[in-house]
Amino acid sequence: MIVVDKSVEIPEVAAIGKRKYPFDRMEVGDSFFLGDEDLPNSAASSLRSSASRYSSTVDTQARFTIRRVDGGYRAWRVQ
């Protein structure tokens, strides 16, 4: 049986923590490198997903491209 509680206060929304990637500090033409040793196996997917999420929720004008380069991945802000 599920117990129903009364008068339990709703906690405040937690502040957004530090971002994993520096998208918010980038200007058009800037890039950052993540070496293979810095990333898990699904690194490119995670990085691309994070860039897409940032573009759709935080800065809708920002666009990024991620490419495999020697030794890791590089993300560029292109718009």
N, C-alpha and C positions, 0 to 999 in steps of 0.2 A: 504494500500500500504506500502511496506517495503522500507525504505529510505536507500540508499547506501551511506556510508560515505567514504571520501577520506582522506588519510594521517593521519589516526589514528594509533599511535604507539602501538605496541604489548607490553604489560607489561612483566617484567621479571618473570620467573617461581618462585613461592613462595618456600622458603626453607621448607624442611620437618620439621615439628614441633616435639615436644617431643613425643616419643612413649608412647603408653598407657601401654604396658607391657614391662618388662625389658629383653626381649629375647637377645638383643645385649650385655648384661652384664653377660650372663650365660655361664658357662663352663659345660662340660659333668658331670652329677651327681648333678648339682645344681637344686633347685626347688624354687617355690614361691607359697604362699597360698593366695587365695582370698576368704574371708568370704562371706556368703550369703548376709550380709548387704552391701557389697561393690559392688554387681553385680545386674544388672537388671534381669528380668525373663528369657531372652534368653542368660544367661551368658555363659553356656558351649559352645553353638554354636558360640558365638562371640569370645570367647577365642580360640577355636579350629581353627576358620577361621583366626584369627590373627596369630597364630602360623604357620599355613600352608602358609599364604601369606609371612611371614618373611622368611620361609625356601625356598620358590620358587623365591623370588626376591632379598633378601639381602644376605643371607648366605645359599647357596644351599647345603652345607655339614651338616647343623644343622637339627636335628630332635627332635621333642618334643612329649610328651604324656601328656594328661590331664585326670585326674581321679576325680570323686566325692569322697570326704572324709568327715568326720564328720564336719559339720558346713560350708562347702563350696567346693571349688575346689582347686586342687594343680596341677601345671604344672611342669614337669621335662624335662630337656634337656637330651636326651638319646644318642645323637650322635653329 
